[in-house]
Amino acid sequence: MKIFSYVSIAICLFSIVCIPADCTAAFTDGQQARVELQQQVSKLVTRGAYQELENIAADYRANKTRFTDGGWKLNAFYMTFSEGKRTDSEWRKLIADLEAWSRGYSKSVTAQTALGCAWFGYAWHARGRDFADKVTGDGWRLFSERNERAYQLVKEPVARNSDCPERYNLLLRLASGLGWNKEQYWRLFRKATAFSPEYEQYYLTAAIHLLPRWGGAEGAWLRFAEKSANNAPAGSGNILYALIVSRIQQFGEFRTLLGSGISWERLRSGYREMSQKYPNSSWNANRFALFACLAEDLKTVREIMGDEKFIYQMTAWPKEGVDPDECRRKSGLPTFSEEATQRNEKRMHDMQQRIFQESVNRAEKGDRQAMAMVAEMLFRGEGTERNAVKAYAWLVLSGERKEYLQEIASSLSPDLQREAQGEVKRLQNRLLKAK
């Protein structure tokens, strides 16, 4: 006979009020955090809350605000206007909203740069992300016209005493579409890094510019990464190297570190230094684990992914080429599913132990329902070792659930039944003394 369980009710209620933090917490870094910020920015644009947008960007610039992984929030703010899937009419609506912002704040470098970013994104919308030989004639024409429109908007700051790191970054992003020569490009790069030396985004943009798909020589981006890291201020070179390699990996430029020319030693050092500088970043931990898998450094994989604080972020891993579960298996770790099962079992066991102890405390004070709870948990071995004799005694004294008492009694041998009757008397005397 199936017995209605007090324990199952208690666990359900406990779970409702004690949902694990790792199930509900919003990510403070990585792709998801950037998406959430951009969604907020998009809503403000739609509402025409231009002063609020001005305040956010000004705060990000002044305080050099970063995500938990160290990425600049200012960059994510502006990516709102140049990235994302939009229809042609949605791009036009966005540009119209940003033009209204720019008219109302004619001396705002924030409005100026946001509008330039939108025209840049609209240019790529016309071109598409396909290979060059697949782009239509109209696509190339619109791509060129809209890039030029963006350039004319941001080529100089609208106010003498106000500028923004992302205005320079947008110019660097525009360079490929505008057909700049090397001298023009690197002159701007030097100007940008002089304006904001700590803004790593310039290096990531330049590395992308050097990819073969944009006309760069084979291996040029990696030589740039090495040179930039060597010339970086003391203590930041390895991190810069890791950031550049990570960004290029997201473009699918390589699928393994073996034979790639990339220094795993330097990359690993960069991520270790990032771990110290940004200790609460799950995104960086995931990226570090990814590269350890690509380097087939199973010891480092175990170190990172075996940490109980490790939280899997799916968007940190490429959709193809790397199976994190397979990498975990090779390193001797359980798969994510197996680990989740183990964690849930431990969480359930800990929860049952807590419920059992709280029930014992109440039962010893005469709470009859708590006595029945203790009896059930003793009989099932939930939160404590199984003991049918003690379960019988507690249930007799509770006066509750007589149908369950029969089930417990029928599980006992004649000798254990006699022992159970003696346990009833001993427990009854103990509870009387406690009063």
N, C-alpha and C positions, 0 to 999 in steps of 0.2 A: 504494500500500500504506500502510495506517495504521500509523504507528510509535509504539510504546509510549514515553511521554514521561517522562524524569526530571524535567523542569521542572514538569509538572503535579503530581507527587508532592510536590515541594519546596514548591510554592505551597499545596497542601492542608495540609501539616504546619505551614507557617508561619502559615496562617490559624487553625489550631486553637489555637495558643499565643499568637497576637497578635490576638485579637478586638478590634475598635475599641471604645474606651471608650464612645462615644456609643450603641453597640448594647446594652451591658450595664448601664450605670449606672442606678440607681434615681433617680427624680426626687426632688429635695429641696424642691420647691415645687409650687404649683399643686394641681389637684384630685387627681391621683394620689398626691401626698405625703400629703394629708389622708386619703384613703381608706386608705392603708397604716397611718397612725397609728390610725385608727378600728378597723381590723381587729385591731391589737394590743390596743387597749383592750377590745374585745369579747371577745377570748380570755381576758383577765384576769378579766373579769366572770364568764364561764362557769366558770372555774376557782375562783372565789371568792377570788381574790388581792386582797383589799380593801386590805391594807396597802400593797401595791405600787401600787395605784391612788391611794391617799392620797399616797404619796411623789411620784408623777409629777405630780399636780395641784399639790402644794405647791411642787415645783421650778419648774413653769411659772409659778406666781404670783410666787414670790420672785425669779426670774431674768428674768421677763418674756420668756420664750423665744419666738422667732419662727421661722417657716419662712424659707427663703432669699428668698422674695418679700416678706417683711416681715409676713405674716399671723401672728396670734397662735395658738400651738399650744394654748393654754388653750381658745380657742373651739372648735377642732376636736375637742379632747378631749370637751367636753360635747355637741357635735353628734352624737356617737356614740349618745347616748341619745334624741335627739328626731327624728333623720332616718333614712332608710333604709326599704326595702320589707320589711315584716314581716306575717305573718298575725296574726289576732287572738290565737291561742294563743302565738305568739312574743312579742307585746307583753306578754301576761300573764306569761310566763316571765321576760322581762326585768325587769318591775316587781317580781316576786317576789324575784329575785336582788338588786335594788337595795334592796328593803325589808330583806332580810337584812343587807346592808351597813349600812344606816342604823341598824338595831337594834344592831349590834355597835359602831358608831361614832356614838353618839347626839349627840355634840357636834361632829360633822364637817360643816362647811359644804359640803365636796366631796360627801359622800354625800347631803346634803340637796338640793343643786342638781341632782345627777345624777337623783335620783328625781323631782324636779319637772319636769325636762326630759323624762323618759319619759312622765309623765302628759300633758304638752303634746303630745308626738308621738302618743300614744294618742288624744288628742282629735281631732287632724287625721286620724288613721286612720278615726275614726267619721264625720267630716264628708266626707272625700274632698277632692280638689283641683279638683272641678268648680265651675261657676258656682253662685252661691247658690240660684238657682231650681231647680237640679237636685238639691239636697240633700234627703233625706227628713226627715220629722218626727222619727223616731228618731235620725237622724244629728245633727240640731240639738240634740236633748235630750242625747245623750251628749257631744257637743262642749262644750256648756255645763257639764255636770256634771264632766267631766274637767279642763277648764280651771280650774274653781273648786277642784277637788282640788289641782291644781298650785299655784294661788295660795296656798291655805292652807298648803301645805308650805313655800313660800319667801318669804312676805310679810315675815318677819323672820328674821335670821340665828339659828341655833340656839345660837350661843355669842357672848357679848358682845365678846370680843376677837378674833374671827375672822370675816372676811367674804370674799366673792369677787366679782370684777367680773362674772362670768357670772350670778350670782344677780340682779343688777340687770338684766342684759341679758335674762334670761328673763322678768322682770316686764314689761319693755318689749315683748317678743314676745307676752306674754299679753294685753296691753291691748286689742287689737282684739276678741278673743273675749270679753273681760269687759265690753266696752261702756263703757270709761272715757271721760269727757269730756276736752276739750282741757286744762283746768286740771290735772286729775289726771295726765294723761300728761306734760305738760311740767314739772310739779313733780318727778316721778320722774326725768325726763331730766336735769334740773339737778342732782339729788342724785347720780345715777349718774356724771355727768361730773366732779362735784366729788370723788367718791370715787376715781375712776381717770381722770384727765384725758387720758392718752395712749392709752386703750383705744378705738380708732377704731370698734370694732364697734357702739358705741352709736349712732353717726351713721348707720351703714349700716342698722341696725334701724329707726331713726326715719325715714329716707328711705323705706323700704318701707312703713311705717305711713302715710305721706302719699300713697301712690299712690291714684288714683281708685277702684281696685277695693276699697280698704278705707275708702272714704268721704272721701278727701282731695280737695281742689280741684285742678282741672287746672293743672299746672305748679307745684304746691306743693312737690314734692320738689326741683325744680331751684332754686327760690328759697331753700329750706332749704340746699341745697348751697352756693350762692353766699354766703349769710349766714354759714354755718359756716366756710367757707374764709376769708372776710374777717376773722372774729373769732379764727381759730386763731393760736397762737403763731407768731412770726416764723419763716419757713423751712419751715412745715408746711402752709400753706393750700392750695397748689396740689396737693400730694399728697393731702390730704383730699378735695379736689374730685374728683380723678381716681378715688379709691377709691369715692366715692359714685356717680359716673356709671357706673363699671364694674359696680357691684352692681346698679344699676337696669337696665342693659343685659341682665344675666343673667335678668331677669324679662320680657324681651321688650317693654319699654316703648317702644323706638324701634329703627328699622332703618337709619337714616342720621343723620349729624350735620347734614346740609344742611337748613336750615329748622327745626331742632329747638329752637333757642334755646340749645343747649349751646355753650359757648365752646371751640372747638378749640384756640385759642391757649393758654388756661389748662389745658386737658386735656393738651395736648402738653407744656407746661412741667412739669406734675405728673409725667408719665411720665419726662421727662428727669431730673428730680430724684430719682425713684425709682431710675432706672438708676444714678445716682451713689451713692445710699444703699445699694442692694442690687444690686451690679454682677454677681452671678452668677445672677440669676434668669431662667431661660428662660420662666417663666410671664409675668412682667411684659413681657418682650420680645414675646411672642405677643399679649398684650392691647394693647400699644402699637401693634403692627402692625395688629391688628384695627381699632382706632379710626382709624388713618391711612387704612385702606381705606374706612371709613365716611365719612371726611372728604374722600376722593378726593385726598389729599395724596400723590401718587405719589413725590415726592422723598423724603419721610420713609419711605415703604414700602421704597424701594430702600436707604435708609440702614440700616434695621433688618433686613430680611429678606435683604439682600445681604451682611450680615456673615457671615463663615465660621463664627463661633461660634454662629449662630442655630440653635436646635434646635426643630423644630416640635412643639407640644403640641396635639393634636387637640381635647382637652377645653376649650381656651381659646377655641375658636371656636364660634359658634352653629351648630346643625345646618341652619338655613335662613337665607336672606337674604344671606349672605356666602360667596363662593367664594374661598378664599385663592389658589388657582391662577390664577383669572381676574384677581384683583387683582395678582398677580405678573406676569402677562403684560402687563397694562396699564402696569406700571411698568418694563417692559423686562427683567424677570428670567425665568429659566427656571422651569418648573413644578417642584414638589417631585420628581416622578418624573424629570424631565430632570436636575435638579440632583443627585439621588441617583446617576443613571447616570454623570454627569460625575465625581462624587467617587469612585465605585467604580473608574472607569477610571484616575483619577489614583492611587488607592491601589494598584491592581494594577500600574501602571507603576512606582511607587516600590518596590513589593515586588520586582518583577522586576529592577530595577536593583541592589537590595541583594543578591539571590540571585546575580546575574551577578558582581558584584564579589567576593563571598565565594568563589564557585566559581573565579574566576581566581586568587585568592590560594592556594587549595588546589591548583589545577592546577599552578601554578608550583613547588610543592613536591613534585610527582611523583604526586599523587593521580589515578589513572587514571579513576575515576568522575567526578571533578570536571572532568577534561579533556573527557569525553564530554558533560557538562552544558554546558560552555562552547561546545562545537561545536554542540550543538543550539540554544542560545540565539542564537548568531551566525547560524546558518542561518535561524532563524525571525524574527530581528530582535526578540527579546524581552529587554528590559532593556538593549539596546544597538543600534547600527545594524546592519542586515543585511549580512553579509559571508560569502558562500559559500566564498570562497578560504580565509580563515582558519579557517572551520568545518571544511573538509576537512583542513587541516593538523592541527588539534587532535585530530580524530577518528582520523586515521592514527596519531598518537603515543600515543593512549590504548590502542589495540589492542582497543577495545570496539566492539560493535554494527556488525559488518561489513556487515549488511544495510542499515543507515542510510548507511554510507559510499557504497554504490552509488547511493542516491537523491541524495546531494549531488553525486557525480561526474557523474551524468547531467544535472544542471541546469547544468553548466558548459560553455561553448564550448571548442573545442580550444585557443584561446589562453589561456583562463582555467585550463584543466586544466594546461597547462605552467607557468603562474604558480603554481598550487596546489602543484605538485611542488617548485618553488623555495621556496615558503613553508614546506613541511615541513622542508627542510634548514635554513632560517634559524631557525625556531622550535626545532628540535632543538639547534642550536648554542647558542642563547640559554639554553635550559634546562640544558645541560651546564655552561655558564659559571656559571650561578646556583648550581650545586652546589658 
